[in-house]
């Protein structure tokens, strides 16, 4: 596939890195020559310097032959205009734009062929907010992903001393949970991936990825780690798009919410917009303020400003002062590993969350969702099977007959409202949703090819 990426920032660079290893022809456009030089040295891609909303720049970057344009600069306006120019002048088939401002997103009628021809909108703030909300709703989880309209969930958690299945083999799950269908799809031990089988033993500090129906996921988590009480009291640092939207979502549920915002004007607007949340004007790194607001009794402290350093420092301070769990929004990839190896419980990476949102639309075939795991080292895909036994490589075939690439495994098959965990006798039928785990992203094109419908495939 020929893909033009506009913007060589963190998201654009990560996307280029992911796509360049999957047999795609990638061109990336940016104004910064140093960023482009760095990408050329690291990746097998083409680059072009210039303003990507200008027709001559797009033409010189060969947009007329592109299958897809992905605009992810820091400017909503540049992204939208680039899509419009690409459509009007070059008839680019698929156009994806990152748009942040809610004032645009609240008017979906803007994004049509008659107005601004954007085929897919990606809103990082909304994706981040949903991820943080899921983490709060599932105490103890490191990552929570939903598939098949929420019927299936994949949860990452750290195996803890005291969990009932620690030092047990995976085959023992059936004895401990006879009425629960569950599958361990991957284990990361000391940073290395293990594709588990029934003989694999769960060890303390393993990062375990399990998949089950949504109604059973809490039971599964309780077998691998110490059961955590539901969170109730939440403190949020930062009243921007992410912080304010999260506060609004949480206050409508069972949560008691406090939000700290440094700007008096923003704090004033928040106080008018929020019904139950308590809005505090101040610095989230002010020890006196945190103590005064009873930080020691907070279940979760979420640092969600646009400043990595401020998020890290305020989260560390909140943890030292007694907050039960602390999360920090961390944009710089180099900071994420450092943060998670310290006293901060979770580092939220906007880059990886946005990348997951983009990949679902870049992958070929009827792929419903894509989620990056372990900072992009692995992926989970939800693919819809189409065709029949003559036109499809998967429909009408049992799982044991599928020739999956190395490092990949089928996690679950969703048949209508029924969630079926893999067994050799399970047969894939048309419109089944198949959820797959890939530990090696080099084999993604092979998976895409498996699920594509051919005219005369036998």
Secondary structure per residue as TSV (DSSP state, phi and psi in degrees):
chain	resnum	aa	ss	phi	psi
A	1	X	-	360.0	138.6
A	2	X	E	-92.6	118.8
A	3	X	E	-127.6	130.5
A	4	X	E	-108.6	125.0
A	5	X	E	-109.1	129.2
A	6	X	E	-105.6	116.8
A	7	X	-	109.1	116.2
A	8	X	-	-105.9	30.8
A	9	X	S	-74.7	-159.1
A	10	X	H	-64.3	-43.0
A	11	X	H	-69.7	-47.8
A	12	X	H	-61.0	-42.3
A	13	X	H	-65.5	-43.2
A	14	X	H	-64.4	-40.5
A	15	X	H	-65.0	-43.8
A	16	X	H	-60.7	-42.1
A	17	X	H	-62.1	-41.7
A	18	X	H	-68.7	-43.4
A	19	X	H	-77.9	-30.7
A	20	X	H	-67.6	-22.2
A	21	X	T	-90.0	5.4
A	22	X	T	-121.7	33.6
A	23	X	T	62.8	38.6
A	24	X	-	-110.1	151.4
A	25	X	E	-94.8	113.6
A	26	X	E	-116.0	132.7
A	27	X	E	-120.2	134.3
A	28	X	E	-122.4	134.0
A	29	X	E	-111.8	136.2
A	30	X	E	-159.8	158.3
A	31	X	S	-80.6	-18.8
A	32	X	-	-92.7	109.3
A	33	X	H	-65.8	-30.6
A	34	X	H	-68.2	-41.9
A	35	X	H	-60.1	-44.3
A	36	X	H	-66.0	-39.9
A	37	X	H	-61.3	-43.3
A	38	X	H	-62.0	-41.2
A	39	X	H	-68.0	-39.2
A	40	X	H	-61.8	-38.3
A	41	X	H	-69.6	-29.4
A	42	X	H	-95.4	-31.9
A	43	X	S	-125.2	156.8
A	44	X	S	-89.2	73.8
A	45	X	-	-137.5	165.6
A	46	X	E	-99.1	150.9
A	47	X	E	-131.6	155.8
A	48	X	E	-144.9	131.0
A	49	X	E	-93.3	133.7
A	50	X	S	156.6	177.1
A	51	X	-	-82.5	114.0
A	52	X	T	-71.4	-8.6
A	53	X	T	-89.5	-3.1
A	54	X	S	-86.7	132.6
A	55	X	H	-56.8	-39.6
A	56	X	H	-67.1	-34.5
A	57	X	H	-66.7	-44.8
A	58	X	H	-63.6	-39.2
A	59	X	H	-64.9	-44.1
A	60	X	H	-67.6	-24.0
A	61	X	T	-87.3	8.3
A	62	X	T	67.4	37.9
A	63	X	G	-65.9	-26.1
A	64	X	G	-62.0	-20.8
A	65	X	G	-106.9	10.7
A	66	X	-	-83.5	141.3
A	67	X	S	-82.5	-24.6
A	68	X	E	-153.0	140.3
A	69	X	E	-119.0	129.4
A	70	X	E	-121.9	111.0
A	71	X	E	-101.9	110.1
A	72	X	-	-132.0	38.2
A	73	X	-	-73.3	174.6
A	74	X	S	-76.7	-7.1
A	75	X	-	-106.8	118.3
A	76	X	H	-56.8	-41.3
A	77	X	H	-66.5	-42.7
A	78	X	H	-61.7	-43.2
A	79	X	H	-61.6	-43.9
A	80	X	H	-70.2	-43.1
A	81	X	H	-65.5	-38.4
A	82	X	H	-60.7	-40.5
A	83	X	H	-65.1	-40.2
A	84	X	H	-65.7	-44.8
A	85	X	H	-63.4	-43.4
A	86	X	H	-60.7	-36.9
A	87	X	H	-76.8	-47.9
A	88	X	H	-66.8	-39.8
A	89	X	H	-96.2	-31.6
A	90	X	H	-122.5	-3.3
A	91	X	-	51.4	43.9
A	92	X	-	-59.9	126.3
A	93	X	S	-62.1	-46.9
A	94	X	E	-124.8	129.0
A	95	X	E	-129.0	123.5
A	96	X	E	-117.7	134.4
A	97	X	E	-132.0	136.2
A	98	X	E	-84.6	121.2
A	99	X	-	-128.4	124.5
A	100	X	-	-101.2	-39.9
A	101	X	-	-65.7	124.7
A	102	X	H	-65.2	-25.2
A	103	X	H	-64.2	-28.7
A	104	X	H	-80.2	-47.8
A	105	X	H	-64.5	-25.7
A	106	X	T	-75.3	-6.2
A	107	X	-	-125.1	76.8
A	108	X	G	-62.3	-20.6
A	109	X	G	-66.0	-15.4
A	110	X	G	-65.8	-27.5
A	111	X	S	-103.6	82.4
A	112	X	S	-147.4	168.4
A	113	X	T	-63.0	-26.6
A	114	X	T	-80.1	-18.3
A	115	X	S	-118.7	-98.1
A	116	X	-	-110.2	106.6
A	117	X	-	-76.8	75.7
A	118	X	-	-104.6	122.9
A	119	X	S	-79.5	-36.4
A	120	X	E	-136.0	127.1
A	121	X	E	-100.8	132.5
A	122	X	E	-116.2	121.6
A	123	X	-	-113.5	99.7
A	124	X	H	-56.0	-40.8
A	125	X	H	-61.2	-42.3
A	126	X	H	-68.5	-39.0
A	127	X	H	-64.2	-41.8
A	128	X	H	-64.9	-44.8
A	129	X	H	-59.1	-43.9
A	130	X	H	-63.8	-38.3
A	131	X	H	-65.8	-46.0
A	132	X	H	-63.5	-40.0
A	133	X	H	-60.7	-43.0
A	134	X	H	-63.8	-37.0
A	135	X	H	-66.2	-38.3
A	136	X	H	-69.0	-37.0
A	137	X	H	-73.9	-15.5
A	138	X	S	-126.2	77.9
A	139	X	T	-54.6	133.3
A	140	X	T	95.7	-14.0
A	141	X	-	-81.1	143.8
A	142	X	S	-93.5	-25.2
A	143	X	E	-157.1	139.3
A	144	X	E	-132.3	120.9
A	145	X	E	-124.2	141.5
A	146	X	E	-114.7	143.9
A	147	X	E	-134.4	162.1
A	148	X	T	50.9	54.2
A	149	X	T	56.1	37.1
A	150	X	T	87.6	-0.4
A	151	X	T	-75.0	-25.6
A	152	X	E	-120.8	139.1
A	153	X	E	-128.2	142.0
A	154	X	E	-113.4	128.6
A	155	X	E	-125.9	135.3
A	156	X	E	-103.3	133.4
A	157	X	E	-149.0	160.5
A	158	X	E	-94.4	126.2
A	159	X	-	-66.4	127.4
A	160	X	-	-116.3	148.0
A	161	X	T	-58.1	129.1
A	162	X	T	108.0	-16.7
A	163	X	-	-66.3	141.3
A	164	X	T	-64.4	-26.8
A	165	X	T	-102.7	7.9
A	166	X	T	-66.5	135.7
A	167	X	T	67.7	18.4
A	168	X	S	-111.0	155.0
A	169	X	B	-78.0	154.5
A	170	X	G	-61.7	-30.2
A	171	X	G	-62.6	-18.1
A	172	X	G	-74.7	-11.1
A	173	X	H	-56.6	-41.5
A	174	X	H	-62.0	-35.9
A	175	X	H	-71.6	-39.4
A	176	X	H	-75.0	-33.4
A	177	X	-	-131.1	71.4
A	178	X	T	-63.6	-24.0
A	179	X	T	-102.3	9.0
A	180	X	-	-117.8	126.1
A	181	X	-	-86.3	116.8
A	182	X	E	-143.5	149.0
A	183	X	E	-138.6	133.0
A	184	X	E	-87.7	115.0
A	185	X	E	-96.4	-22.5
A	186	X	E	-162.2	151.6
A	187	X	E	-132.4	132.2
A	188	X	E	-109.9	117.4
A	189	X	E	-120.5	118.1
A	190	X	T	56.0	37.3
A	191	X	T	83.3	-2.9
A	192	X	E	-109.4	141.5
A	193	X	E	-79.2	138.0
A	194	X	E	-123.5	125.0
A	195	X	-	-87.9	107.5
A	196	X	-	-78.5	155.1
A	197	X	-	-129.7	-172.5
A	198	X	T	-62.2	-24.6
A	199	X	T	-87.6	-8.1
A	200	X	-	-68.2	133.6
A	201	X	B	-98.8	132.6
A	202	X	-	-77.8	128.1
A	203	X	-	-115.5	155.7
A	204	X	T	-57.4	138.6
A	205	X	T	76.2	2.1
A	206	X	-	-63.2	140.5
A	207	X	E	-92.9	111.2
A	208	X	E	-108.7	131.5
A	209	X	E	-107.6	115.9
A	210	X	E	-120.9	149.4
A	211	X	E	-129.2	138.5
A	212	X	E	-161.6	171.2
A	213	X	E	-65.2	150.6
A	214	X	G	-57.8	-33.4
A	215	X	G	-70.9	-18.1
A	216	X	G	-106.3	-3.6
A	217	X	H	-65.4	-33.6
A	218	X	H	-67.5	-36.8
A	219	X	H	-63.8	-42.4
A	220	X	H	-62.6	-45.2
A	221	X	H	-61.1	-35.9
A	222	X	H	-67.7	-21.5
A	223	X	H	-81.2	-19.4
A	224	X	H	-106.2	-16.9
A	225	X	S	-148.8	173.3
A	226	X	-	-70.3	130.3
A	227	X	-	-65.5	125.3
A	228	X	-	-97.2	141.9
A	229	X	-	-67.0	148.7
A	230	X	-	-57.7	143.6
A	231	X	-	-73.4	147.0
A	232	X	-	-132.7	-45.9
A	233	X	E	-101.9	120.0
A	234	X	E	-121.8	133.0
A	235	X	E	-117.7	131.3
A	236	X	E	-116.2	130.6
A	237	X	E	-102.1	116.6
A	238	X	-	110.6	119.5
A	239	X	-	-106.5	28.0
A	240	X	S	-74.0	-160.3
A	241	X	H	-59.0	-44.2
A	242	X	H	-70.3	-50.6
A	243	X	H	-61.3	-44.5
A	244	X	H	-69.0	-40.5
A	245	X	H	-66.6	-41.2
A	246	X	H	-62.8	-43.3
A	247	X	H	-60.2	-41.1
A	248	X	H	-64.5	-41.2
A	249	X	H	-65.8	-43.3
A	250	X	H	-70.1	-38.9
A	251	X	H	-67.9	-19.6
A	252	X	T	-80.4	-12.3
A	253	X	T	-102.1	-143.9
A	254	X	T	-93.1	5.9
A	255	X	-	-88.6	146.9
A	256	X	E	-97.9	120.8
A	257	X	E	-119.6	134.2
A	258	X	E	-122.6	137.5
A	259	X	E	-128.7	129.3
A	260	X	E	-105.6	126.9
A	261	X	E	-133.6	130.5
A	262	X	S	-73.4	-36.9
A	263	X	-	-78.6	126.2
A	264	X	H	-66.4	-36.4
A	265	X	H	-69.1	-42.4
A	266	X	H	-66.1	-41.3
A	267	X	H	-61.0	-38.3
A	268	X	H	-63.9	-42.0
A	269	X	H	-64.7	-42.7
A	270	X	H	-61.2	-41.4
A	271	X	H	-60.6	-32.8
A	272	X	H	-78.0	-34.1
A	273	X	H	-78.8	-36.4
A	274	X	-	-89.8	141.3
A	275	X	S	-89.2	-48.3
A	276	X	S	-111.5	-27.8
A	277	X	S	-64.5	143.7
A	278	X	E	-91.3	121.7
A	279	X	E	-98.2	126.7
A	280	X	E	-118.3	128.5
A	281	X	E	-88.9	123.3
A	282	X	S	164.4	-174.1
A	283	X	-	-101.1	124.0
A	284	X	T	-68.4	-12.8
A	285	X	T	-96.6	12.5
A	286	X	-	-86.7	107.2
A	287	X	H	-57.6	-41.6
A	288	X	H	-61.9	-42.0
A	289	X	H	-64.5	-44.3
A	290	X	H	-62.9	-42.7
A	291	X	H	-64.6	-40.6
A	292	X	H	-63.7	-31.9
A	293	X	T	-95.7	18.2
A	294	X	T	64.5	47.9
A	295	X	G	-59.9	-30.9
A	296	X	G	-63.6	-20.0
A	297	X	G	-105.6	12.4
A	298	X	-	-83.8	134.2
A	299	X	S	-75.0	-39.7
A	300	X	E	-139.9	134.8
A	301	X	E	-114.3	121.1
A	302	X	E	-112.7	115.0
A	303	X	E	-95.2	108.5
A	304	X	-	-127.7	31.2
A	305	X	S	-80.0	-180.0
A	306	X	S	-87.9	3.2
A	307	X	-	-110.1	110.3
A	308	X	H	-55.7	-48.3
A	309	X	H	-62.8	-42.1
A	310	X	H	-63.9	-39.6
A	311	X	H	-64.2	-45.4
A	312	X	H	-64.4	-46.4
A	313	X	H	-66.9	-43.1
A	314	X	H	-67.9	-36.5
A	315	X	H	-67.2	-41.5
A	316	X	H	-62.6	-41.5
A	317	X	H	-65.1	-43.9
A	318	X	H	-61.3	-39.7
A	319	X	H	-65.5	-43.4
A	320	X	H	-64.1	-31.1
A	321	X	T	-86.0	0.2
A	322	X	T	116.3	1.5
A	323	X	-	-61.2	139.4
A	324	X	S	-67.1	-48.2
A	325	X	E	-133.3	143.1
A	326	X	E	-130.0	139.7
A	327	X	E	-124.6	146.2
A	328	X	E	-134.8	133.5
A	329	X	E	-77.9	120.6
A	330	X	-	-129.5	112.2
A	331	X	-	-79.4	-40.3
A	332	X	-	-74.2	121.2
A	333	X	H	-58.4	-34.4
A	334	X	H	-66.2	-21.1
A	335	X	H	-83.5	-25.3
A	336	X	H	-60.6	-50.0
A	337	X	H	-63.5	-38.8
A	338	X	H	-63.3	-41.9
A	339	X	H	-66.2	-46.4
A	340	X	H	-72.8	-16.0
A	341	X	T	-87.2	-3.3
A	342	X	T	-104.8	-142.0
A	343	X	T	-91.9	-5.8
A	344	X	-	-80.9	130.5
A	345	X	S	-71.0	-41.8
A	346	X	E	-143.1	133.2
A	347	X	E	-103.0	122.6
A	348	X	E	-93.0	119.1
A	349	X	-	-100.7	104.8
A	350	X	H	-57.9	-34.1
A	351	X	H	-60.2	-49.4
A	352	X	H	-70.3	-36.2
A	353	X	H	-65.7	-44.4
A	354	X	H	-66.0	-40.5
A	355	X	H	-59.9	-42.3
A	356	X	H	-61.3	-41.4
A	357	X	H	-64.1	-35.0
A	358	X	H	-74.6	-40.9
A	359	X	H	-62.9	-29.5
A	360	X	H	-60.4	-28.8
A	361	X	H	-94.8	-15.3
A	362	X	H	-88.1	-35.1
A	363	X	S	-61.9	146.9
A	364	X	S	-88.5	155.0
A	365	X	S	91.0	176.9
A	366	X	S	-85.0	76.9
A	367	X	E	-97.1	118.6
A	368	X	E	-78.6	-43.0
A	369	X	E	-152.3	152.4
A	370	X	E	-133.9	135.4
A	371	X	E	-131.4	127.9
A	372	X	E	-81.3	135.4
A	373	X	E	-115.4	153.7
A	374	X	T	51.9	51.7
A	375	X	T	58.0	36.5
A	376	X	T	91.9	-1.8
A	377	X	T	-70.2	-27.2
A	378	X	E	-138.2	166.4
A	379	X	E	-139.3	152.2
A	380	X	E	-119.9	129.6
A	381	X	E	-119.5	144.0
A	382	X	E	-111.3	115.2
A	383	X	E	-120.7	140.1
A	384	X	E	-96.3	128.7
A	385	X	-	-83.2	133.2
A	386	X	-	-129.6	163.4
A	387	X	S	94.5	-162.8
A	388	X	-	-135.8	-169.5
A	389	X	T	-63.6	-24.6
A	390	X	T	-86.2	-30.9
A	391	X	T	-105.6	-6.7
A	392	X	-	-124.6	146.3
A	393	X	S	-84.2	-8.4
A	394	X	S	-122.0	-35.1
A	395	X	T	-65.6	132.8
A	396	X	T	84.1	3.6
A	397	X	-	-113.2	142.7
A	398	X	B	-75.9	158.3
A	399	X	G	-61.5	-34.1
A	400	X	G	-67.8	-19.0
A	401	X	G	-92.1	-6.6
A	402	X	-	-77.9	133.5
A	403	X	-	-96.4	86.1
A	404	X	-	-79.1	147.9
A	405	X	-	-65.0	161.3
A	406	X	T	-58.4	143.2
A	407	X	T	76.9	10.6
A	408	X	E	-120.5	150.1
A	409	X	E	-150.7	148.0
A	410	X	E	-85.1	125.7
A	411	X	E	-89.5	-40.2
A	412	X	E	-164.0	156.9
A	413	X	E	-125.8	126.1
A	414	X	E	-104.5	116.6
A	415	X	E	-110.7	98.8
A	416	X	T	63.5	-117.6
A	417	X	T	-96.9	-1.8
A	418	X	E	-94.8	131.6
A	419	X	E	-99.3	119.3
A	420	X	E	-115.0	121.2
A	421	X	E	-83.8	150.5
A	422	X	-	-60.6	140.8
A	423	X	-	-151.4	156.2
A	424	X	T	-60.9	-24.2
A	425	X	T	-88.1	-8.9
A	426	X	-	-67.3	128.7
A	427	X	B	-110.7	133.2
A	428	X	-	-82.0	130.1
A	429	X	-	-116.2	164.4
A	430	X	T	-58.4	137.6
A	431	X	T	75.0	4.4
A	432	X	-	-65.6	142.9
A	433	X	E	-95.5	119.4
A	434	X	E	-108.4	125.7
A	435	X	E	-106.3	122.1
A	436	X	E	-122.5	145.9
A	437	X	E	-109.9	134.4
A	438	X	E	-126.4	118.7
A	439	X	S	-83.7	-16.8
A	440	X	-	-127.2	109.7
A	441	X	G	-69.7	-10.5
A	442	X	G	-63.0	-21.4
A	443	X	G	-96.0	8.3
A	444	X	H	-59.9	-44.2
A	445	X	H	-56.9	-33.6
A	446	X	H	-67.0	-39.0
A	447	X	H	-66.3	-43.9
A	448	X	H	-58.0	-42.6
A	449	X	H	-65.6	-37.8
A	450	X	H	-58.2	-39.2
A	451	X	H	-95.4	0.4
A	452	X	S	-80.4	143.5
A	453	X	-	-91.0	127.8
A	454	X	-	-101.2	155.6
A	455	X	S	-68.7	-37.8
A	456	X	S	-134.1	29.7
A	457	X	-	-67.4	134.0
A	458	X	-	-126.7	360.0
